[in-house]
Amino acid sequence: MVSPKNPLIIGMAGFGTVGSGLLRILVENKAHLFARTGREIKVKTILVRSPKKTRTFPLPEDVRLTTNPDDLINDQEIEVVVELMGGIQAPLDLIKKALNAGKHVVTANKALLAETGNKLFAIAKEKGLHLAYEASICGGIPIVETLKQGLGANKVKSLLGILNGTCNYILSEMTSKGLPFFEVLKKAQQLGYAEADPTLDIEGTDAAHKLALLIRLAWGVEYPFSDLPVRGVAEVTASDIAYAREFGYRIKLIGEAQMIDGRLEAGVFPALVHETLLLSQVSGAYNAVRIDGDAVGPVFLHGKGAGDSPTGSAVAADLLTIARGHTPDNTGFCAPPLPTPAAVIPPDEAQSHYYIRLLVLDKPGVLRDVAAVMADNNISIAQAIQKGDCDDGLCPESPTKPFVFMTHKASARGIGLALAKLEGSGFVHQKPVCYRVFTNHV
């Protein structure tokens, strides 16, 4: 490797939003970064698709563009490859080649690491190289180093967070303005908070990728991404948000994992978060994570989850670690050096409080019958609201009324059986709506 007295030479793959933000930080904060590390950090070559494309940050004279990935891999001066391309296969090929060529890698590619990360971590471990990914989880929030180092002495009991800024912006706007989902989604796209194709965000996939990485960092185990239960936010209505507020809750898209008696329970889903929890107050396109350690107790991190400068800041943080010559610590665990399969709690066995909204016939005895179905599945009702009038088009058939209630803690299996029974009962119209609940005691 190059002597620490020499500059740390970088090759970048991708020069979009994050790449431009990173280059701006490296150029404008050059003296500050040198004071931190004792080494100059220089970008030499950037891999792009279109060299003639207009860039948001002007290219320094000593930085060249290329369309050939081998210009990064074969250049002996380049010590670190920063992958900011997006996608799976092309970045996977590039990172494998870079590691096998003896180069450190920094990436913001959450999907790649969540779905195929163990293979890449194995190569990096064998070669004694950094495979760093601070920018891949929560943008500018330093969650990776927090779990690896700052909270490294703790056994993590649980973590839950708002891991997708797009969904949080949508739900925040629906909460504050009472607007329907797709109207707010369109606004988010116009403002650049949502992609033209927002599927990965609104279906919960993006948050699930991040949760898979957080699980590795917190417990050193692998919860297969394909096995994570995931539910998106497209079905959340303004009415449910309003009902949740009456109970003292706000609806958020939550990524959650907790260790219970040696087994891991995890998933991504819309959930009611009690208004006394800091997580419920996170608004706009922000991310936040709450970690509960056995020694430190609860720790709360909050910040911008995307954008050129916040994400570029996270990439630069990884470069500083490499420039200082720190020993690679890619997963946060030395024993075992790679994540092992997690012992998981089947999703049907997960225990939680629940919010349920039914559209029921407006006649005597119906609420008694609903309570009976719940009781038959070991579910007790904690609080209830029955509305005399319908809004938001939820009562197309007459005479029907919404019946909204919260349960005490119950299993997902019991809730599923009860809702299936109610849906086929004849006195419940439309499919029941159900969300998990995080109380003020979590």
Protein Blocks (a to p, Z undefined) as FASTA:
>chain_A
ZZfkbccddddedjdfklmmmmmmmmmmmmmmmmmnopacddfbdcdfblmbccfbdcdf
kbccdfbfklmmmmmklmbdcdfkgpjklmmmmmmmmmmnopacddfbfklmmmmmmmmm
mmmmmnopacdfklmmnomacfklmmmmmmmmpccfbdcddfbfklmmmmmmmmmnopaf
klmmmmmmmnopacfblmlmmnommmmmmmmmmmmmmnopacdfklpccddfklpcfklm
mmmmmnopacddddddddeehiacdddddddddfkbmklmpgcjbdcdddddfklopadd
dddfbdjklmmmmmmmmmmmmmnopacdfkopabdfbdcddddddfklpccddddddddd
ddehklmmmmmmmmmnopacfbdcddfbdeehlambccddddddddddddfklmmmmmmm
mmmnopagcjadddddddfkZZ
